[in-house]
Amino acid sequence: MKLEIQKILLAFALPLLLLFILYTLRTMESVMNWNFITWGIYPKETKGIMGILTSPLIHADWEHLFANTFPLLFLLWCLLYFYRDLGIGILFFIWIVSGILTFIIGKPGWHIGASSIIYSLAFFLFFSGILRKHVPLVALSLLVTFLYGSLVWNMFPQFASSTTSWEGHLGGAAAGIAAAILFRHKGPQQPELFIDEEEEDNRSYPEDEEVITNPDQEKKE
């Protein structure tokens, strides 16, 4: 029990560190009157390449950051707790791939915020649980669907607001699905089922029946 509690707490370390960085940068922008928007992704232009790495760290305002805080904390914790041996590698993969996809498909303008990572995590956790068919992970898939199923609408320009980077959301979702497929044979798996052969053999002779070898012997019910 103590070991399990340690694992739960340890899985919070990276999410809290990441949030500390996000809040520090937002505070610096507010207090020092700085603007880190050029750390974002500017699609198809060299000035936006660095944003593939840095865009999830920058938010437009406090409201933007607050909206992303709990989903990022919860979903990243789920990744690091349930996929503890793969979590860091998966996070690195979805971080880079979602950024590259946003850079390729995004409309002109600066794309910032951790929403692409949130979409990546949500779609990875959902599809990974389904592909692995492992009961705890399937349950996690259903929980993610219940909590964040409505995210899907902001992946399409018809439903997203004009200031929303639906391309970042779509790129994040695609990165999460790709990670679920590529990493499906690594990490936690559905336990294999083994049938006891002796038990299987005994099934051909039910307990309420008896094999008669002597014709004069009565059959017991």
Stockholm file with secondary structure:
# STOCKHOLM 1.0

chainA/1-221         MKLEIQKILLAFALPLLLLFILYTLRTMESVMNWNFITWGIYPKETKGIMGILTSPLIHADWEHLFANTFPLLFLLWCLLYFYRDLGIGILFFIWIVSGILTFIIGKPGWHIGASSIIYSLAFFLFFSGILRKHVPLVALSLLVTFLYGSLVWNMFPQFASSTTSWEGHLGGAAAGIAAAILFRHKGPQQPELFIDEEEEDNRSYPEDEEVITNPDQEKKE
#=GR chainA/1-221 SS CHHHHHHHHHTTHHHHHHHHHHHHHHHHHHHHTCCCGGGSBCTTSGGGSTHHHHGGGCCSSHHHHHHHHHHHHHHHHHHHHHTTTTHHHHHHHHHHHHHHHHHHHCCSSCBCSTHHHHHHHHHHHHHHHHHHTCHHHHHHHHHHHHHHGGGGGGGSTTTSCTTSCHHHHHHHHHHHHHHHHHTTTSSSCCCCCCCCHHHHHHTTSCTTCCCCCSTTSCCCC
#=GC SS_cons         CHHHHHHHHHTTHHHHHHHHHHHHHHHHHHHHTCCCGGGSBCTTSGGGSTHHHHGGGCCSSHHHHHHHHHHHHHHHHHHHHHTTTTHHHHHHHHHHHHHHHHHHHCCSSCBCSTHHHHHHHHHHHHHHHHHHTCHHHHHHHHHHHHHHGGGGGGGSTTTSCTTSCHHHHHHHHHHHHHHHHHTTTSSSCCCCCCCCHHHHHHTTSCTTCCCCCSTTSCCCC
//
